[in-house]
Amino acid sequence: MALPSTPPPGPARPGFWRSPLRGPWLTSVFGLVLLIGITVMFVTGLLSYAAYNPNLAPSNDHTPDKGWLGFYLFPWPTRPYWLYRLTQGVHVTLGVVLIPVLLAKLWSVIPKLFAWPPLRSPRHALERLSLLLLVGGVLFEFVTGVLNIQLHYIFPGSFYTLHFYGAWIFIGAFVVHIAFRIPTMATALRSRRWRSELRTPTARTRPEPPDDTGLVTPDPAPPTMSRRGALGMVGAGSLALLIVTAGQSIGGALRKTALLAPRGQEPGTGPNGFQVNKPAAQVGIRTHDIGPAWRLVLRGPGQERSFTREQVLALPQHTAALPIACVEGWSTENQDWSGVRLRDLAALVGFRESPPGVFVESAQRTGAFSAVHLRDNQVRDPRSLLALRVNGADLSTDHGYPARIIVPANPGVHQTKWVTRLTFGAPR
């Protein structure tokens, strides 16, 4: 049955949306910011995925049935040591900062969501489908990302898996949408001079000329804000979110401004007074797991050696100043770690030259990443340690006592705590 040519009463009627600010130019400004910002977010998201070394072993990547979507970029490097802190900090902070821009963009195009008739041609149907996936995908990615940053794990499954598949669905729709809209956006941006718009007050604000985008209302209401004011309000919102979020990644004096970041503030004082994601009690660490009976087991080809903590402390000790950087975007300042180099431990079980990767196992009983594979380049870096002390003191229980992994440019979840066994050259 054919749909009526006249839209039904309500939001499908052209005169329902009356703001005189809506139009191709304002929408294109917000779209340009999102185009740049989302592209950077997607690239840094791919880099975050690569940092897990997902093809190294199944323990490093728990994504089910990822297929070709889980393509591996390159072996994650250890230099510069702050690489993951930078890429993940940009990814998370930019995601938060773009929220006002995203909301403004959705506000500016809301008449399009109710366009009548809903489908006019196969091409229009494809564009509408991409729009549905685009809006749903971007809202899903931003909402789950913010919940993860706030440590609200209320997802119906693993955040890691949901965000991974959601990102691919969204970016596919994003690419299709951009392919359709780039010419219109370029034309719209050239239609008005930025300087003129930013000098136009509310009293002289006029609707954009009618065109075929369907964004310009045929029945404009008197303006209550200029386009300059709209851009300023969105910019101020993004700046405010930057101030109360970025400090968790940047550190220094700005750390105190990270009011919206659960791990933004320093949790205490003293050598162990820096952020920790999951305390020992939360992952099932028991007193006897890390007490006097604790042993570090080293395994190599046909060899196995066991050490008490005192014996590990008696081995040659080295230091490294490295941060902890987490997927939620927070990171610590450089901490002064001391312990035994991973490559020296590899030598104790037969790998005196060119040590291979290592399989790290923890006393952790619950939660993800109780075991992880590290690449050979990570083992060979002289700053990669089995750390026993930090900032001149023994590790606290929550920071991984008796021993933990510290590797430069490594995601926090791979800096395994409460280490019990290291298997060098383990099958992947």
DATA-V325941 format. One record per pair of residues at least 6 apart in sequence whose ideal C-beta (glycine too) atoms are under 8 Angstrom apart, sorted by the first residue. I is the first residue (numbers start at 1). J is the second residue. If there is no record, write none. Layout:
I:J / I:J
This chain:
3:116 / 3:117 / 3:118 / 5:117 / 7:13 / 7:14 / 7:116 / 8:116 / 10:16 / 10:114 / 11:17 / 11:110 / 11:111 / 11:114 / 12:114 / 12:115 / 12:116 / 14:111 / 14:214 / 14:217 / 14:218 / 14:219 / 15:217 / 15:218 / 15:219 / 16:111 / 16:114 / 17:110 / 17:111 / 17:217 / 18:217 / 18:219 / 18:220 / 18:221 / 19:217 / 19:220 / 19:221 / 20:205 / 20:206 / 20:207 / 20:217 / 20:220 / 20:221 / 20:222 / 20:223 / 21:108 / 21:205 / 21:223 / 21:225 / 21:226 / 21:227 / 21:230 / 22:108 / 22:111 / 22:215 / 22:216 / 22:217 / 23:188 / 23:207 / 23:208 / 23:213 / 23:215 / 23:216 / 24:184 / 24:185 / 24:187 / 24:188 / 24:191 / 24:208 / 24:211 / 24:213 / 24:215 / 24:216 / 25:188 / 25:189 / 25:191 / 25:192 / 25:197 / 25:208 / 25:227 / 26:108 / 26:208 / 26:227 / 26:230 / 26:231 / 27:105 / 27:108 / 27:109 / 27:188 / 27:213 / 27:215 / 28:184 / 28:185 / 28:188 / 28:189 / 29:189 / 29:231 / 30:101 / 30:104 / 30:105 / 30:108 / 30:234 / 31:105 / 31:181 / 31:185 / 32:185 / 32:189 / 33:98 / 33:101 / 34:98 / 34:101 / 34:102 / 34:105 / 35:178 / 37:94 / 37:97 / 37:98 / 37:101 / 38:98 / 38:138 / 38:174 / 40:90 / 40:94 / 41:91 / 41:94 / 41:95 / 41:98 / 42:167 / 42:171 / 44:87 / 44:88 / 44:90 / 44:91 / 44:94 / 45:91 / 45:167 / 46:73 / 47:73 / 47:87 / 47:91 / 48:84 / 48:87 / 48:88 / 48:91 / 48:327 / 48:411 / 49:70 / 49:73 / 49:164 / 50:72 / 50:73 / 50:74 / 50:76 / 51:76 / 51:84 / 51:87 / 51:88 / 51:409 / 51:410 / 51:411 / 52:60 / 52:61 / 52:76 / 52:411 / 52:414 / 53:60 / 53:75 / 53:76 / 53:373 / 53:374 / 53:375 / 54:60 / 54:61 / 54:63 / 54:70 / 54:72 / 55:61 / 55:70 / 55:72 / 56:357 / 56:373 / 56:375 / 56:428 / 57:359 / 57:373 / 57:428 / 59:359 / 59:369 / 59:371 / 59:372 / 59:373 / 60:372 / 60:373 / 60:414 / 61:70 / 62:158 / 62:160 / 62:161 / 62:368 / 63:70 / 63:160 / 63:161 / 63:164 / 63:165 / 64:161 / 66:164 / 69:164 / 69:165 / 69:168 / 75:375 / 75:377 / 76:375 / 76:378 / 76:409 / 76:410 / 77:83 / 77:377 / 77:409 / 78:377 / 78:378 / 78:381 / 78:383 / 78:384 / 78:407 / 78:408 / 78:409 / 78:410 / 79:381 / 79:408 / 79:409 / 80:408 / 80:409 / 81:322 / 81:323 / 81:383 / 81:408 / 81:409 / 82:323 / 82:325 / 82:409 / 83:409 / 84:325 / 84:409 / 84:410 / 84:411 / 85:249 / 85:323 / 85:325 / 85:331 / 85:409 / 88:249 / 88:325 / 88:326 / 88:327 / 88:329 / 88:331 / 88:411 / 89:246 / 89:248 / 89:249 / 89:250 / 89:325 / 89:329 / 89:331 / 90:249 / 91:329 / 92:145 / 92:149 / 92:245 / 92:249 / 92:328 / 92:329 / 93:242 / 93:245 / 93:246 / 93:249 / 93:329 / 95:142 / 95:145 / 95:146 / 96:146 / 96:149 / 96:241 / 96:242 / 96:245 / 96:260 / 97:238 / 97:241 / 97:242 / 97:245 / 98:142 / 98:238 / 99:142 / 99:146 / 99:237 / 99:238 / 99:241 / 100:234 / 100:235 / 100:237 / 100:238 / 100:241 / 101:234 / 101:238 / 102:138 / 102:142 / 104:230 / 104:234 / 106:135 / 108:215 / 109:215 / 111:214 / 111:215 / 111:217 / 112:131 / 112:213 / 112:214 / 112:215 / 113:131 / 113:135 / 115:214 / 118:128 / 119:125 / 119:128 / 126:176 / 127:176 / 127:177 / 127:180 / 130:173 / 130:176 / 130:177 / 130:180 / 131:173 / 131:177 / 132:173 / 133:169 / 133:170 / 133:172 / 133:173 / 134:170 / 134:173 / 134:174 / 134:176 / 134:177 / 137:166 / 137:169 / 137:170 / 137:171 / 137:173 / 137:174 / 138:170 / 138:174 / 140:166 / 140:170 / 141:163 / 141:166 / 141:167 / 141:170 / 144:155 / 144:159 / 144:162 / 144:163 / 144:166 / 145:163 / 147:153 / 147:154 / 147:155 / 147:159 / 148:159 / 148:163 / 148:327 / 148:328 / 149:261 / 149:262 / 149:328 / 149:329 / 150:260 / 150:262 / 151:262 / 151:328 / 153:159 / 155:162 / 156:162 / 158:368 / 160:368 / 184:213 / 191:208 / 192:208 / 197:227 / 197:228 / 198:228 / 198:231 / 199:228 / 200:226 / 200:227 / 200:228 / 201:226 / 201:228 / 202:223 / 202:224 / 202:225 / 202:226 / 202:229 / 203:223 / 204:226 / 205:223 / 205:225 / 205:226 / 205:227 / 206:223 / 207:216 / 207:217 / 207:220 / 208:215 / 208:216 / 209:216 / 210:216 / 210:218 / 225:233 / 241:260 / 243:257 / 244:257 / 244:258 / 244:259 / 244:260 / 244:261 / 245:258 / 245:260 / 245:261 / 245:264 / 245:329 / 246:254 / 246:257 / 246:258 / 247:254 / 247:255 / 247:256 / 247:257 / 247:258 / 247:261 / 247:264 / 248:255 / 248:258 / 248:261 / 248:263 / 248:264 / 248:329 / 248:330 / 248:331 / 249:329 / 249:330 / 249:331 / 251:331 / 251:332 / 251:333 / 252:333 / 255:264 / 255:265 / 255:266 / 256:265 / 257:264 / 258:264 / 258:265 / 258:330 / 261:329 / 261:330 / 262:328 / 262:330 / 263:275 / 263:277 / 263:326 / 263:328 / 263:330 / 264:330 / 266:273 / 266:274 / 266:275 / 267:273 / 267:274 / 267:275 / 267:276 / 270:393 / 271:390 / 271:391 / 271:392 / 271:393 / 272:390 / 272:391 / 272:393 / 272:395 / 272:396 / 272:398 / 272:399 / 274:324 / 274:332 / 274:333 / 274:335 / 275:324 / 275:326 / 275:330 / 275:332 / 276:398 / 276:399 / 277:326 / 277:328 / 277:412 / 277:413 / 278:367 / 279:397 / 279:398 / 280:290 / 280:397 / 280:398 / 280:417 / 280:418 / 282:366 / 282:367 / 283:364 / 283:365 / 283:366 / 283:367 / 283:370 / 284:364 / 284:365 / 284:366 / 284:367 / 285:363 / 285:364 / 285:365 / 285:397 / 285:418 / 289:363 / 289:418 / 290:363 / 290:397 / 290:401 / 290:402 / 290:418 / 294:308 / 294:309 / 294:363 / 294:402 / 294:420 / 295:306 / 295:307 / 295:308 / 295:420 / 296:306 / 296:307 / 296:308 / 296:309 / 296:312 / 296:386 / 296:402 / 296:403 / 296:419 / 296:420 / 296:421 / 296:422 / 297:304 / 297:305 / 297:306 / 297:307 / 297:420 / 297:421 / 297:422 / 298:304 / 298:305 / 298:306 / 298:307 / 298:345 / 298:348 / 298:349 / 298:421 / 298:422 / 298:424 / 299:349 / 299:421 / 299:422 / 299:423 / 299:424 / 299:426 / 300:346 / 300:348 / 300:349 / 300:350 / 300:351 / 300:423 / 300:424 / 300:425 / 301:349 / 301:350 / 301:425 / 302:350 / 303:349 / 303:350 / 304:349 / 305:348 / 305:349 / 309:388 / 309:402 / 309:403 / 312:339 / 312:340 / 312:386 / 312:388 / 312:403 / 313:388 / 315:340 / 315:344 / 316:340 / 316:341 / 316:344 / 317:338 / 317:339 / 317:340 / 317:388 / 318:338 / 318:339 / 318:340 / 318:341 / 318:382 / 318:385 / 319:336 / 319:337 / 319:338 / 320:336 / 320:337 / 320:338 / 320:382 / 320:383 / 320:384 / 320:385 / 320:406 / 320:408 / 321:334 / 321:335 / 321:336 / 321:337 / 322:334 / 322:335 / 322:337 / 322:383 / 322:406 / 322:407 / 322:408 / 323:331 / 323:332 / 323:333 / 323:334 / 323:335 / 324:331 / 324:332 / 324:335 / 324:412 / 324:415 / 325:331 / 325:332 / 325:411 / 325:412 / 326:411 / 326:412 / 326:413 / 327:411 / 327:412 / 327:413 / 335:390 / 335:391 / 336:390 / 336:391 / 336:392 / 337:385 / 337:387 / 337:389 / 337:390 / 337:406 / 338:385 / 338:387 / 338:388 / 338:389 / 338:390 / 339:385 / 339:386 / 339:387 / 339:388 / 339:389 / 339:403 / 339:406 / 340:385 / 340:386 / 340:388 / 341:382 / 341:384 / 341:385 / 341:386 / 342:355 / 342:358 / 342:374 / 342:378 / 342:379 / 342:384 / 342:385 / 342:386 / 342:405 / 342:407 / 342:422 / 343:351 / 343:355 / 343:379 / 343:380 / 343:382 / 343:384 / 345:386 / 345:422 / 345:424 / 346:355 / 346:356 / 346:358 / 346:379 / 346:424 / 347:355 / 349:424 / 351:424 / 351:425 / 354:376 / 354:380 / 355:376 / 355:379 / 355:380 / 355:424 / 356:376 / 356:379 / 356:424 / 356:425 / 357:373 / 357:374 / 357:375 / 357:376 / 357:378 / 357:379 / 357:424 / 357:425 / 357:426 / 357:428 / 358:373 / 358:374 / 358:379 / 358:422 / 358:423 / 358:424 / 358:425 / 358:426 / 359:371 / 359:372 / 359:373 / 359:421 / 359:422 / 359:423 / 359:426 / 360:371 / 360:372 / 360:373 / 360:374 / 360:405 / 360:416 / 360:419 / 360:421 / 360:422 / 361:370 / 361:371 / 361:416 / 361:419 / 361:420 / 361:421 / 361:422 / 361:423 / 362:370 / 362:371 / 362:416 / 362:417 / 362:418 / 362:419 / 362:420 / 363:418 / 363:419 / 363:420 / 364:370 / 364:417 / 364:418 / 368:413 / 369:413 / 369:414 / 369:416 / 370:416 / 371:416 / 372:405 / 372:413 / 372:414 / 372:416 / 373:426 / 373:428 / 374:384 / 374:405 / 374:407 / 374:410 / 374:414 / 378:384 / 378:407 / 378:410 / 379:424 / 381:407 / 381:408 / 383:406 / 383:407 / 383:408 / 384:405 / 384:406 / 384:407 / 384:408 / 385:405 / 385:406 / 385:407 / 386:403 / 386:404 / 386:405 / 386:419 / 386:422 / 387:395 / 387:400 / 387:403 / 387:404 / 387:405 / 387:406 / 388:394 / 388:395 / 388:402 / 388:403 / 389:395 / 390:399 / 394:401 / 395:401 / 395:402 / 395:403 / 395:404 / 399:417 / 400:416 / 400:417 / 400:418 / 400:419 / 401:418 / 402:418 / 403:418 / 403:419 / 404:415 / 404:416 / 404:417 / 404:418 / 404:419 / 405:414 / 405:415 / 405:416 / 405:417 / 405:419 / 406:415 / 407:414 / 407:415
